[in-house]
Amino acid sequence: MNVYKYDEQTKEYIGVETAQLDPLESQAQGKDVYLLPANATFIAPLVTQDGYVPVWGGSAWEYKEDNRGKEYWLPGDEYGTPARTMKELGELPEGAVFEAPEKPLSMMIEEKTAAFKAARNAEEIAPIEWNGNLFDYDADSRDRLRIKRQNIEDNGGTGTIKWTLADNSFTVIGLADFIGINNAASKRSEALHYKYNVLKAQAEAATTKEELESIVW
């Protein structure tokens, strides 16, 4: 004879034990009488079923859905809302889903335009090509170019200087070169700002995630 144990709180089946004889009742009734421990029954539980556990209902076993440990979100949860975790036996709340809420399109647009701006800024400080050479054009390099150009202008616009290029080689440049580098940089900057404004407008007009993703720098 077996007894089938269930959890005191959840009533779910937790295991089987061999029943112990009750010697006094067995003697009094003239037959084998077994002790029934607390939170146990002599009735065998239901066959195991995926996603369910047998639960003692007081007079019989019944299946109860088991979603414990599953993470889910509910309607109304916004992007970034932490997942909820099922802790009790039973069905998930109505409308529960297992995928986190998607990032809203408005936020995706903001991130896209920020990425465009970063790309524009990065290209604005990239080395600039002039007269077949590449000149560094980050903030420090622009300051150096401005100072050296001013020195030449203060000297009547004559004279040349030795300049280190982006590849660490050297060249000699004069005022015309400084002007050419500045003009090339200005032209590039105008093109980059125009490109940024066009793409930003396209991104802000996007109505779907797919449409937004198709807009690239």
N, C-alpha and C positions, 0 to 999 in steps of 0.2 A: 504494500500500500504506500502510495506517495502523497505528499502534501505539496501544494504549489503556492509559493510565496509571492506576495506582491508588496510594493512599496507602501509604507504607511501614508505618505502624503499624496503621491500621484496615482496610487493603486495599480501601477503598471507591473507586469510580471517580472520577477527578478531571479527566479530559480526554483529548483525542485529539491525536496529532501525526502528521506525515508521516514514514514510516519512511525511514531512510537506507540506501543500498546499501552492502554490504560488498564493496569492490572486489576484495580478495584471494580471498575465497570465491567470488565471482561468476565470477572468471577461472578458478579451480581447478575449479569444477563446471560451467562452461559455461552457466550460467543466472543469472538475477537472484537474489541472496541478500541478504536485508535484515538489518540489525543490529537486535537486540532490546535496548533499554535496560533497565536495572534497573527493577524494579517496573512492568513493562509486559507486555502480551500482544498477540498478533495477533488474538485473538478479540474480536469486537465485544461490548460489554456488553448486558445486557437492556434492554428498553424501560423508560423511567422510569415509576414507579408511585407515586402519592401515599402518603406515609408510609413509604416504603421506599427503600433505595439499593442499587444493584448492588455486590456485594462479591466480590472474586476469591477463589475457594476453592482455588486451586492448579492446577486443571485446567479449571475452568469458572466462570462467573459464577453467583451466587445472590443472591436478595433477602434483605436484612436490615432488620428494622424500625428506623426512625429516630425516636426520641423525644427526641433531644438538645435541651436547653433547656426542656423541659416541666417544670413544677412539679407536685408531687404529694405526697400524704400516704399513710401506711400504717396498717393496722389497729393500734390501740394508741396512735396519736398522740393527744395530748390537745389541748383547746382552747388556742390560743396557740402551739402548736408551729410553728416556722418551716417553710415549705415546703421539701421536698427538690427538688433540681434534677437531672434526668437528664443525665449527662455522657458516657455511653458509648452506642455502637450496641447495639441489641437491644431486647427487650421490656421493658416496665416491670415492676417487681417484682410478685409476686402480691398481689392485693388493693389495688393502688394506686388512688387516687381523685384527682380534680382539684379537689374542693371541700374547704375547710378544715374540720376538726372543729368541730361546733357547740358553742356555749357550753353547759355542763351546766345542767340545770334548777335545781339548787341555787344556782348562781351567779346565774342570772337572777332567782330568788326574792329573793336578798339585794339585788340591784340594785333590784328593784321596791319592796321595803320601804324601802330607803334613799331612793328617789324619793318615796314616800309621806310619809316623815318630813320631807324637805326641803319638800314642798308644804305640810304642816301647819305647819312653822316659819315659812314665808313668809307664810302667811295669818294667823298669830298676831301678826305685827308690822305687818300692813297697817293702814291708817287704820280707826278704829273709829267707827261711827255712833252718835250720841247726840243726841236732841232735834232731829233734822233737820240736824245738822252732822256733818262728818267731822273727827275729831281724829287727828293723827299718833300712832302707837303703837309706834314703834321704841324701842330701848333708851334713847336720849337723851331722847325725848319722855316715856317712862314715868318716868324720873328727874325730869324737870321737873314732871310732874303730881304725883308723890309729894311733892316739896319744897313746891310751892305749896299743895297740900292741907294739909300739915302746918302751914304758916304760918297758914292760915285757922283750923285747929283750935286752934293756939296762941293765936289771937286770939278764942277763945270761939266759934268756928264762924260768925262773922259776917264780912261784907265780901265783895267780889267783885273779880275781876281781869280785865283785858283779855287775851284769848287768841288767838294766831294759829292759824287752822285749816289743814287740809291743802291747801286751795286758795289759801292766803295771804290770805284775807279774815280779818276779826276778829269776835269775839263776846265777850260778858261772861259769866263763869261764877262760880258760888259753890260752897259746900260740897256742896249737893245735886247739882250737876252733876258734881263730882269723884266723888262716890259712884256716881252713875248711870253715868259712863264706866267706872269700875272694875267695876261689876256687869255691864255689857254685855260688857266684855272677858273677864271670868271665864266668862260664859255661852258666849261664842264659843269660848273655849279648851276648855271641857268638851266642846262639840259636836265640835270638831276632833279632840280626843284620842279620843273615842268612835269617830268615823269612821275615824281611823287604825288603831285596834285592830281594828275589824271587817275593814277591807281587808287588814291585815297577816295576820290569821288566814285569810282567804280565799286570799291569795297562798301562804301556807305550806302550805295544803291542796291546792294545784293539783298535778295529776299530768301535765299536758301543757303544752307551750309555748303552744298555742292557748288553752287555758283560762286560763293566766296573763295572756296579752295582753288577754283580755276583761275583766280586772279593772282598772278605771281610777279615778283619784281623783275 
